[in-house]
Amino acid sequence: SGGGCNLKKSWHPQTLRNVEKVWKAEQKHEAERKKIEELQREQDAEDAGTVP
């Protein structure tokens, strides 16, 4: 039914380039999330240490 034609389209989600692009974006997002989480943890530790 012509489904194979879509694999040649640049926007098709199964093309290797698009899969790689999504994977890289997810990795970047995850790294930023971890960085924010770590900064919040440090801030909480500082706040806990300064409260009498």
C-alpha distance matrix in Angstrom:
0.0 3.8 5.6 8.2 9.3 10.9 13.1 14.9 15.9 19.5 19.1 16.4 18.4 17.5 18.9 22.2 24.2 23.1 23.7 27.1 27.9 27.4 29.4 32.2 32.4 32.7 35.4 37.3 37.1 38.4 41.2 42.3 42.3 44.5 46.8 47.3 47.9 50.5 52.2 52.5 53.9 56.5 57.4 57.8 60.1 62.1 62.5 63.6 66.1 67.7 68.1 71.7
3.8 0.0 3.8 5.4 5.6 7.8 10.1 11.3 12.5 16.1 16.2 13.8 16.3 15.4 16.1 19.6 21.2 20.4 21.5 24.6 25.3 25.2 27.4 29.9 30.2 30.8 33.4 35.1 35.3 36.7 39.3 40.4 40.7 42.9 45.0 45.7 46.5 48.9 50.6 51.0 52.6 55.0 55.9 56.6 58.7 60.7 61.1 62.4 64.8 66.3 66.9 70.6
5.6 3.8 0.0 3.8 5.4 5.8 7.7 10.1 11.0 14.3 13.9 11.0 12.9 12.0 13.2 16.7 18.6 17.5 18.1 21.4 22.3 21.9 23.9 26.6 26.9 27.3 29.9 31.8 31.9 33.2 35.8 37.0 37.2 39.3 41.5 42.2 42.9 45.4 47.1 47.5 48.9 51.4 52.4 53.0 55.1 57.1 57.6 58.8 61.2 62.8 63.4 67.0
8.2 5.4 3.8 0.0 3.8 5.4 5.6 7.7 9.8 13.0 13.5 10.6 12.7 11.0 11.4 14.5 16.6 16.3 17.0 19.9 21.1 21.3 23.0 25.5 26.3 26.9 29.2 31.1 31.6 32.8 35.2 36.6 37.1 39.0 41.1 42.1 42.9 45.1 46.9 47.6 48.9 51.2 52.4 53.2 55.1 57.1 57.8 59.0 61.2 62.9 63.7 67.4
9.3 5.6 5.4 3.8 0.0 3.8 5.4 5.7 7.4 11.0 11.9 9.9 12.9 12.0 11.7 15.1 16.3 16.0 17.5 20.2 20.9 21.4 23.6 25.7 26.2 27.4 29.7 31.2 31.7 33.4 35.6 36.7 37.5 39.6 41.4 42.3 43.4 45.6 47.1 47.9 49.5 51.7 52.7 53.7 55.7 57.4 58.2 59.6 61.8 63.3 64.1 67.8
10.9 7.8 5.8 5.4 3.8 0.0 3.8 5.3 5.2 8.6 8.6 6.3 9.4 9.2 9.3 13.0 14.0 13.0 14.6 17.6 17.9 18.1 20.5 22.7 22.9 24.0 26.5 27.9 28.3 30.0 32.3 33.3 34.0 36.2 38.0 38.8 39.9 42.2 43.7 44.4 46.0 48.2 49.1 50.1 52.2 53.9 54.6 56.0 58.3 59.7 60.5 64.2
13.1 10.1 7.7 5.6 5.4 3.8 0.0 3.8 5.5 7.9 8.7 6.0 8.4 6.9 6.3 9.7 11.2 10.9 12.2 14.9 15.8 16.4 18.3 20.5 21.2 22.3 24.4 26.1 26.8 28.3 30.4 31.8 32.6 34.5 36.3 37.4 38.5 40.6 42.2 43.1 44.6 46.7 47.8 48.8 50.8 52.5 53.4 54.8 56.9 58.4 59.4 63.1
14.9 11.3 10.1 7.7 5.7 5.3 3.8 0.0 3.8 6.4 8.7 7.5 10.7 9.8 7.8 10.8 11.3 11.7 13.9 15.9 16.4 17.7 19.8 21.4 22.2 23.8 25.8 27.0 28.0 29.9 31.7 32.8 34.0 36.0 37.5 38.7 40.0 42.0 43.4 44.5 46.2 48.0 49.1 50.4 52.3 53.8 54.8 56.4 58.3 59.8 60.9 64.6
15.9 12.5 11.0 9.8 7.4 5.2 5.5 3.8 0.0 3.8 5.5 5.5 9.2 9.8 8.1 11.5 11.1 10.5 13.3 15.4 15.1 16.2 18.9 20.3 20.5 22.3 24.6 25.5 26.2 28.4 30.3 31.0 32.2 34.5 35.9 36.7 38.3 40.4 41.5 42.5 44.4 46.3 47.1 48.5 50.6 52.0 52.7 54.5 56.5 57.8 58.8 62.6
19.5 16.1 14.3 13.0 11.0 8.6 7.9 6.4 3.8 0.0 3.8 5.7 8.5 9.6 7.4 9.9 8.4 7.9 11.3 12.8 12.0 13.5 16.3 17.2 17.4 19.6 21.7 22.3 23.2 25.6 27.2 27.8 29.3 31.6 32.7 33.6 35.4 37.4 38.4 39.6 41.5 43.2 44.0 45.5 47.6 48.9 49.7 51.6 53.5 54.7 55.9 59.7
19.1 16.2 13.9 13.5 11.9 8.6 8.7 8.7 5.5 3.8 0.0 3.8 6.2 8.7 7.9 10.8 9.5 7.3 10.5 12.7 11.3 11.9 15.2 16.4 15.9 17.8 20.4 21.0 21.3 23.7 25.8 26.2 27.2 29.8 31.1 31.7 33.3 35.6 36.6 37.4 39.5 41.4 42.0 43.4 45.6 46.9 47.6 49.4 51.5 52.6 53.6 57.4
16.4 13.8 11.0 10.6 9.9 6.3 6.0 7.5 5.5 5.7 3.8 0.0 3.8 5.6 5.8 9.3 9.5 7.3 9.3 12.3 12.0 12.0 14.8 16.8 16.7 17.9 20.6 21.8 22.0 23.9 26.2 27.1 27.8 30.1 31.8 32.5 33.8 36.1 37.4 38.2 40.0 42.1 42.9 44.0 46.1 47.7 48.4 49.9 52.1 53.5 54.4 58.1
18.4 16.3 12.9 12.7 12.9 9.4 8.4 10.7 9.2 8.5 6.2 3.8 0.0 3.8 5.7 8.3 8.8 5.8 6.5 10.0 10.0 9.1 11.6 14.1 14.0 14.7 17.4 19.0 19.0 20.6 23.1 24.2 24.6 26.8 28.8 29.5 30.5 32.9 34.4 35.0 36.6 38.9 39.8 40.7 42.8 44.6 45.3 46.7 48.9 50.4 51.3 54.9
17.5 15.4 12.0 11.0 12.0 9.2 6.9 9.8 9.8 9.6 8.7 5.6 3.8 0.0 3.8 6.2 8.3 6.8 6.2 9.7 11.0 10.6 12.1 14.9 15.6 16.0 18.2 20.3 20.8 21.9 24.2 25.8 26.3 28.0 30.2 31.3 32.0 34.1 36.0 36.8 38.1 40.3 41.6 42.4 44.3 46.2 47.1 48.3 50.4 52.1 53.1 56.7
18.9 16.1 13.2 11.4 11.7 9.3 6.3 7.8 8.1 7.4 7.9 5.8 5.7 3.8 0.0 3.8 5.5 5.4 6.3 8.6 10.0 10.9 12.4 14.4 15.6 16.7 18.5 20.2 21.3 22.7 24.5 26.1 27.1 28.8 30.5 31.9 33.0 34.8 36.5 37.7 39.0 41.0 42.3 43.4 45.2 46.9 48.0 49.4 51.3 52.9 54.1 57.8
22.2 19.6 16.7 14.5 15.1 13.0 9.7 10.8 11.5 9.9 10.8 9.3 8.3 6.2 3.8 0.0 3.8 5.5 5.1 6.0 8.5 9.9 10.4 12.1 14.1 15.3 16.3 18.2 19.8 20.9 22.4 24.3 25.5 26.8 28.5 30.3 31.3 32.8 34.6 36.1 37.2 38.9 40.5 41.8 43.3 45.0 46.3 47.6 49.3 51.1 52.5 56.1
24.2 21.2 18.6 16.6 16.3 14.0 11.2 11.3 11.1 8.4 9.5 9.5 8.8 8.3 5.5 3.8 0.0 3.8 5.6 5.2 6.1 8.7 9.9 10.5 12.3 14.2 15.3 16.5 18.3 19.9 21.1 22.6 24.3 25.8 27.0 28.7 30.2 31.7 33.1 34.7 36.1 37.7 39.1 40.6 42.2 43.6 44.9 46.5 48.1 49.7 51.2 54.9
23.1 20.4 17.5 16.3 16.0 13.0 10.9 11.7 10.5 7.9 7.3 7.3 5.8 6.8 5.4 5.5 3.8 0.0 3.8 5.3 4.9 6.1 8.5 9.8 10.5 12.2 14.1 15.3 16.4 18.2 19.9 21.1 22.4 24.3 25.8 27.0 28.4 30.3 31.7 32.9 34.5 36.3 37.4 38.8 40.6 42.1 43.2 44.8 46.6 48.1 49.4 53.1
23.7 21.5 18.1 17.0 17.5 14.6 12.2 13.9 13.3 11.3 10.5 9.3 6.5 6.2 6.3 5.1 5.6 3.8 0.0 3.8 5.5 5.2 6.1 8.7 10.0 10.6 12.3 14.3 15.4 16.4 18.4 20.1 21.0 22.6 24.4 25.9 26.8 28.6 30.4 31.6 32.8 34.8 36.2 37.3 39.0 40.7 41.9 43.2 45.1 46.8 48.0 51.6
27.1 24.6 21.4 19.9 20.2 17.6 14.9 15.9 15.4 12.8 12.7 12.3 10.0 9.7 8.6 6.0 5.2 5.3 3.8 0.0 3.8 5.5 5.0 6.1 8.5 9.8 10.4 12.2 14.1 15.2 16.4 18.4 19.8 21.0 22.5 24.4 25.6 26.9 28.7 30.2 31.4 33.0 34.6 36.0 37.5 39.1 40.5 41.9 43.5 45.2 46.7 50.3
27.9 25.3 22.3 21.1 20.9 17.9 15.8 16.4 15.1 12.0 11.3 12.0 10.0 11.0 10.0 8.5 6.1 4.9 5.5 3.8 0.0 3.8 5.5 5.2 6.2 8.7 9.9 10.7 12.3 14.3 15.5 16.7 18.4 20.1 21.3 22.7 24.3 25.9 27.2 28.7 30.4 31.9 33.1 34.7 36.4 37.7 39.0 40.6 42.3 43.8 45.2 48.9
27.4 25.2 21.9 21.3 21.4 18.1 16.4 17.7 16.2 13.5 11.9 12.0 9.1 10.6 10.9 9.9 8.7 6.1 5.2 5.5 3.8 0.0 3.8 5.5 5.1 6.1 8.6 9.9 10.5 12.2 14.3 15.4 16.3 18.3 20.0 21.1 22.3 24.3 25.8 26.9 28.5 30.4 31.5 32.7 34.6 36.2 37.2 38.7 40.6 42.2 43.3 47.0
29.4 27.4 23.9 23.0 23.6 20.5 18.3 19.8 18.9 16.3 15.2 14.8 11.6 12.1 12.4 10.4 9.9 8.5 6.1 5.0 5.5 3.8 0.0 3.8 5.4 5.1 6.2 8.7 9.8 10.5 12.3 14.3 15.2 16.5 18.4 20.0 20.9 22.5 24.4 25.7 26.8 28.7 30.3 31.4 32.9 34.7 36.0 37.3 39.0 40.8 42.1 45.7
32.2 29.9 26.6 25.5 25.7 22.7 20.5 21.4 20.3 17.2 16.4 16.8 14.1 14.9 14.4 12.1 10.5 9.8 8.7 6.1 5.2 5.5 3.8 0.0 3.8 5.4 5.0 6.2 8.6 9.8 10.6 12.4 14.2 15.4 16.5 18.5 19.9 21.1 22.7 24.4 25.7 27.1 28.7 30.2 31.7 33.1 34.6 36.1 37.6 39.3 40.8 44.5
32.4 30.2 26.9 26.3 26.2 22.9 21.2 22.2 20.5 17.4 15.9 16.7 14.0 15.6 15.6 14.1 12.3 10.5 10.0 8.5 6.2 5.1 5.4 3.8 0.0 3.8 5.4 5.1 6.1 8.6 9.9 10.6 12.2 14.3 15.4 16.6 18.3 20.0 21.2 22.6 24.3 25.9 27.0 28.5 30.4 31.7 32.8 34.5 36.3 37.7 39.1 42.8
32.7 30.8 27.3 26.9 27.4 24.0 22.3 23.8 22.3 19.6 17.8 17.9 14.7 16.0 16.7 15.3 14.2 12.2 10.6 9.8 8.7 6.1 5.1 5.4 3.8 0.0 3.8 5.4 5.0 6.1 8.6 9.9 10.4 12.2 14.2 15.3 16.3 18.3 20.0 21.0 22.4 24.4 25.6 26.7 28.5 30.2 31.3 32.6 34.6 36.2 37.4 41.0
35.4 33.4 29.9 29.2 29.7 26.5 24.4 25.8 24.6 21.7 20.4 20.6 17.4 18.2 18.5 16.3 15.3 14.1 12.3 10.4 9.9 8.6 6.2 5.0 5.4 3.8 0.0 3.8 5.4 5.1 6.2 8.7 9.8 10.6 12.3 14.3 15.3 16.5 18.5 20.0 21.0 22.7 24.4 25.7 27.0 28.7 30.2 31.5 33.1 34.9 36.4 39.9
37.3 35.1 31.8 31.1 31.2 27.9 26.1 27.0 25.5 22.3 21.0 21.8 19.0 20.3 20.2 18.2 16.5 15.3 14.3 12.2 10.7 9.9 8.7 6.2 5.1 5.4 3.8 0.0 3.8 5.5 5.1 6.2 8.6 10.0 10.6 12.4 14.2 15.4 16.6 18.5 20.0 21.3 22.6 24.4 25.9 27.1 28.6 30.3 31.8 33.3 34.9 38.5
37.1 35.3 31.9 31.6 31.7 28.3 26.8 28.0 26.2 23.2 21.3 22.0 19.0 20.8 21.3 19.8 18.3 16.4 15.4 14.1 12.3 10.5 9.8 8.6 6.1 5.0 5.4 3.8 0.0 3.8 5.5 5.2 6.1 8.7 9.9 10.6 12.2 14.3 15.4 16.5 18.3 20.1 21.1 22.5 24.4 25.8 26.8 28.5 30.3 31.7 33.0 36.7
38.4 36.7 33.2 32.8 33.4 30.0 28.3 29.9 28.4 25.6 23.7 23.9 20.6 21.9 22.7 20.9 19.9 18.2 16.4 15.2 14.3 12.2 10.5 9.8 8.6 6.1 5.1 5.5 3.8 0.0 3.8 5.5 5.0 6.2 8.6 9.9 10.4 12.3 14.3 15.3 16.4 18.4 19.9 20.9 22.5 24.4 25.5 26.8 28.6 30.4 31.6 35.2
41.2 39.3 35.8 35.2 35.6 32.3 30.4 31.7 30.3 27.2 25.8 26.2 23.1 24.2 24.5 22.4 21.1 19.9 18.4 16.4 15.5 14.3 12.3 10.6 9.9 8.6 6.2 5.1 5.5 3.8 0.0 3.8 5.4 5.2 6.2 8.7 9.8 10.6 12.4 14.3 15.3 16.6 18.4 20.0 21.2 22.7 24.3 25.7 27.1 28.9 30.5 34.1
42.3 40.4 37.0 36.6 36.7 33.3 31.8 32.8 31.0 27.8 26.2 27.1 24.2 25.8 26.1 24.3 22.6 21.1 20.1 18.4 16.7 15.4 14.3 12.4 10.6 9.9 8.7 6.2 5.2 5.5 3.8 0.0 3.8 5.5 5.0 6.2 8.5 9.9 10.6 12.3 14.2 15.4 16.5 18.3 20.0 21.1 22.4 24.2 25.8 27.1 28.7 32.4
42.3 40.7 37.2 37.1 37.5 34.0 32.6 34.0 32.2 29.3 27.2 27.8 24.6 26.3 27.1 25.5 24.3 22.4 21.0 19.8 18.4 16.3 15.2 14.2 12.2 10.4 9.8 8.6 6.1 5.0 5.4 3.8 0.0 3.8 5.4 5.2 6.1 8.6 10.0 10.6 12.3 14.3 15.3 16.4 18.4 20.0 20.9 22.4 24.4 25.9 27.0 30.7
44.5 42.9 39.3 39.0 39.6 36.2 34.5 36.0 34.5 31.6 29.8 30.1 26.8 28.0 28.8 26.8 25.8 24.3 22.6 21.0 20.1 18.3 16.5 15.4 14.3 12.2 10.6 10.0 8.7 6.2 5.2 5.5 3.8 0.0 3.8 5.5 5.0 6.1 8.6 9.8 10.4 12.3 14.1 15.2 16.4 18.3 19.8 20.9 22.5 24.5 25.9 29.4
46.8 45.0 41.5 41.1 41.4 38.0 36.3 37.5 35.9 32.7 31.1 31.8 28.8 30.2 30.5 28.5 27.0 25.8 24.4 22.5 21.3 20.0 18.4 16.5 15.4 14.2 12.3 10.6 9.9 8.6 6.2 5.0 5.4 3.8 0.0 3.8 5.4 5.2 6.2 8.7 9.9 10.7 12.3 14.2 15.4 16.6 18.3 20.0 21.2 22.8 24.6 28.2
47.3 45.7 42.2 42.1 42.3 38.8 37.4 38.7 36.7 33.6 31.7 32.5 29.5 31.3 31.9 30.3 28.7 27.0 25.9 24.4 22.7 21.1 20.0 18.5 16.6 15.3 14.3 12.4 10.6 9.9 8.7 6.2 5.2 5.5 3.8 0.0 3.8 5.4 5.1 6.1 8.6 9.9 10.4 12.2 14.2 15.3 16.3 18.2 19.9 21.1 22.5 26.2
47.9 46.5 42.9 42.9 43.4 39.9 38.5 40.0 38.3 35.4 33.3 33.8 30.5 32.0 33.0 31.3 30.2 28.4 26.8 25.6 24.3 22.3 20.9 19.9 18.3 16.3 15.3 14.2 12.2 10.4 9.8 8.5 6.1 5.0 5.4 3.8 0.0 3.8 5.5 5.1 6.2 8.7 9.8 10.5 12.4 14.3 15.2 16.4 18.4 20.1 21.2 24.8
50.5 48.9 45.4 45.1 45.6 42.2 40.6 42.0 40.4 37.4 35.6 36.1 32.9 34.1 34.8 32.8 31.7 30.3 28.6 26.9 25.9 24.3 22.5 21.1 20.0 18.3 16.5 15.4 14.3 12.3 10.6 9.9 8.6 6.1 5.2 5.4 3.8 0.0 3.8 5.4 5.0 6.2 8.6 9.8 10.6 12.4 14.1 15.2 16.6 18.6 20.2 23.7
52.2 50.6 47.1 46.9 47.1 43.7 42.2 43.4 41.5 38.4 36.6 37.4 34.4 36.0 36.5 34.6 33.1 31.7 30.4 28.7 27.2 25.8 24.4 22.7 21.2 20.0 18.5 16.6 15.4 14.3 12.4 10.6 10.0 8.6 6.2 5.1 5.5 3.8 0.0 3.8 5.4 5.1 6.1 8.6 9.8 10.5 12.2 14.1 15.3 16.6 18.5 22.1
52.5 51.0 47.5 47.6 47.9 44.4 43.1 44.5 42.5 39.6 37.4 38.2 35.0 36.8 37.7 36.1 34.7 32.9 31.6 30.2 28.7 26.9 25.7 24.4 22.6 21.0 20.0 18.5 16.5 15.3 14.3 12.3 10.6 9.8 8.7 6.1 5.1 5.4 3.8 0.0 3.8 5.4 5.0 6.1 8.6 9.8 10.3 12.1 14.1 15.3 16.5 20.2
53.9 52.6 48.9 48.9 49.5 46.0 44.6 46.2 44.4 41.5 39.5 40.0 36.6 38.1 39.0 37.2 36.1 34.5 32.8 31.4 30.4 28.5 26.8 25.7 24.3 22.4 21.0 20.0 18.3 16.4 15.3 14.2 12.3 10.4 9.9 8.6 6.2 5.0 5.4 3.8 0.0 3.8 5.4 5.1 6.2 8.7 9.8 10.5 12.3 14.4 15.6 19.0
56.5 55.0 51.4 51.2 51.7 48.2 46.7 48.0 46.3 43.2 41.4 42.1 38.9 40.3 41.0 38.9 37.7 36.3 34.8 33.0 31.9 30.4 28.7 27.1 25.9 24.4 22.7 21.3 20.1 18.4 16.6 15.4 14.3 12.3 10.7 9.9 8.7 6.2 5.1 5.4 3.8 0.0 3.8 5.4 5.1 6.2 8.6 9.8 10.6 12.5 14.5 17.8
57.4 55.9 52.4 52.4 52.7 49.1 47.8 49.1 47.1 44.0 42.0 42.9 39.8 41.6 42.3 40.5 39.1 37.4 36.2 34.6 33.1 31.5 30.3 28.7 27.0 25.6 24.4 22.6 21.1 19.9 18.4 16.5 15.3 14.1 12.3 10.4 9.8 8.6 6.1 5.0 5.4 3.8 0.0 3.8 5.4 5.1 6.1 8.5 9.8 10.7 12.4 16.1
57.8 56.6 53.0 53.2 53.7 50.1 48.8 50.4 48.5 45.5 43.4 44.0 40.7 42.4 43.4 41.8 40.6 38.8 37.3 36.0 34.7 32.7 31.4 30.2 28.5 26.7 25.7 24.4 22.5 20.9 20.0 18.3 16.4 15.2 14.2 12.2 10.5 9.8 8.6 6.1 5.1 5.4 3.8 0.0 3.8 5.4 5.0 6.0 8.5 10.0 10.7 14.3
60.1 58.7 55.1 55.1 55.7 52.2 50.8 52.3 50.6 47.6 45.6 46.1 42.8 44.3 45.2 43.3 42.2 40.6 39.0 37.5 36.4 34.6 32.9 31.7 30.4 28.5 27.0 25.9 24.4 22.5 21.2 20.0 18.4 16.4 15.4 14.2 12.4 10.6 9.8 8.6 6.2 5.1 5.4 3.8 0.0 3.8 5.4 5.1 6.2 8.8 10.3 13.3
62.1 60.7 57.1 57.1 57.4 53.9 52.5 53.8 52.0 48.9 46.9 47.7 44.6 46.2 46.9 45.0 43.6 42.1 40.7 39.1 37.7 36.2 34.7 33.1 31.7 30.2 28.7 27.1 25.8 24.4 22.7 21.1 20.0 18.3 16.6 15.3 14.3 12.4 10.5 9.8 8.7 6.2 5.1 5.4 3.8 0.0 3.8 5.4 5.1 6.3 8.8 12.0
62.5 61.1 57.6 57.8 58.2 54.6 53.4 54.8 52.7 49.7 47.6 48.4 45.3 47.1 48.0 46.3 44.9 43.2 41.9 40.5 39.0 37.2 36.0 34.6 32.8 31.3 30.2 28.6 26.8 25.5 24.3 22.4 20.9 19.8 18.3 16.3 15.2 14.1 12.2 10.3 9.8 8.6 6.1 5.0 5.4 3.8 0.0 3.8 5.4 5.3 6.3 10.1
63.6 62.4 58.8 59.0 59.6 56.0 54.8 56.4 54.5 51.6 49.4 49.9 46.7 48.3 49.4 47.6 46.5 44.8 43.2 41.9 40.6 38.7 37.3 36.1 34.5 32.6 31.5 30.3 28.5 26.8 25.7 24.2 22.4 20.9 20.0 18.2 16.4 15.2 14.1 12.1 10.5 9.8 8.5 6.0 5.1 5.4 3.8 0.0 3.8 5.6 5.6 8.6
66.1 64.8 61.2 61.2 61.8 58.3 56.9 58.3 56.5 53.5 51.5 52.1 48.9 50.4 51.3 49.3 48.1 46.6 45.1 43.5 42.3 40.6 39.0 37.6 36.3 34.6 33.1 31.8 30.3 28.6 27.1 25.8 24.4 22.5 21.2 19.9 18.4 16.6 15.3 14.1 12.3 10.6 9.8 8.5 6.2 5.1 5.4 3.8 0.0 3.8 5.7 7.9
67.7 66.3 62.8 62.9 63.3 59.7 58.4 59.8 57.8 54.7 52.6 53.5 50.4 52.1 52.9 51.1 49.7 48.1 46.8 45.2 43.8 42.2 40.8 39.3 37.7 36.2 34.9 33.3 31.7 30.4 28.9 27.1 25.9 24.5 22.8 21.1 20.1 18.6 16.6 15.3 14.4 12.5 10.7 10.0 8.8 6.3 5.3 5.6 3.8 0.0 3.8 6.3
68.1 66.9 63.4 63.7 64.1 60.5 59.4 60.9 58.8 55.9 53.6 54.4 51.3 53.1 54.1 52.5 51.2 49.4 48.0 46.7 45.2 43.3 42.1 40.8 39.1 37.4 36.4 34.9 33.0 31.6 30.5 28.7 27.0 25.9 24.6 22.5 21.2 20.2 18.5 16.5 15.6 14.5 12.4 10.7 10.3 8.8 6.3 5.6 5.7 3.8 0.0 3.8
71.7 70.6 67.0 67.4 67.8 64.2 63.1 64.6 62.6 59.7 57.4 58.1 54.9 56.7 57.8 56.1 54.9 53.1 51.6 50.3 48.9 47.0 45.7 44.5 42.8 41.0 39.9 38.5 36.7 35.2 34.1 32.4 30.7 29.4 28.2 26.2 24.8 23.7 22.1 20.2 19.0 17.8 16.1 14.3 13.3 12.0 10.1 8.6 7.9 6.3 3.8 0.0
